[in-house]
Amino acid sequence: MPGAVVRAVPERAAAMAPGAAAAALGLGLLLAAAAARPAAAWDLWALRCGFSSDCECGFGPDLRGLECDLATNLVGQPLVRQQVMKGVREFLENRNPVKPLVMSFHGSTGTGKTYVSSMLVRYLFQGGLQSPYVHQFSPIVHFPHAEQIEQYKESLKRWIQGNLTNCGRSAFLFDETDKMHPGLIDVIIPFLGPSWVVYGTNYRKAIFIFISNAGGEQINEMTLDLWRARKDREEISLQDLELAISKAVFENPQSGFWKSGIINERLIDFVVPFLPLRRHHVKQCVVSELIQQGLEVRPDVVQEVADSIPYFPEEEKIFSSTGCKTVASRISFFF
């Protein structure tokens, strides 16, 4: 599955700065997006935006396309489809939302968190991840040094406020929040609730997505218990998962959400659990990847790739330890 594309904060700051350099960078972004998007897609985008008043800042939601893509290409995640579509649809149906949409994606490696976040912005913003109104943050890239946390707090707050002033209809993606220094993420609390004022813009139309492996262990345990009870994964309780995830991230001193006001003040609108994938899910990923690479879909290759991936628990070998994350790289070994 595709990984997150992380752009350094200074590049976006340059895009916001006045002058020829900013204009050149902005033009470069537009040209890059144009090259990536087929002409027909641009025509459809222009047509959709021509009948919508919500297309400020390249925003043109295609919920039907998003729902279809999730149903067709997202493997083994019934709760994700349900929660993402419910959250986005309810948010966009409200012409004057009382607060930004805040979603938190949780699950083990390779279960589709980054894949879904990129899919989501692709169906909401012209240019998807390359849109100048979609902002990505990685703790490893942008906040690597614990001793500089106070500086990071100030920079992050200014950065979000500046981008919201530029366009209230912005999206902010925080990758690997479980690796973020505790206390840092709380600096954005004022932007997540209903009471903050950003001059000249309606920041309540913004979208915040947190992506984390935290809570993955609890999700895996609950899904395994369900399997041992001979129940279908669709029967898993969303409420029980939400409670287990919130407790896991809030009480873990190593988590970016450790004792966070974002959890305490219930500012997350939708907790989205990504379940561990079974062998038949991995096979679906193999088939999709073969098609994407233009390769022949051979049953023997599908089986061999699926068999080459480690599974847990050790005895039953029910769930993939890496989800579908390594599928693309493994295919080359069998051709």
Disulfide bonds with the S-S distance in Angstrom:
Cys49-Cys55 2.37
Cys57-Cys167 1.96
Cys285-Cys324 2.02
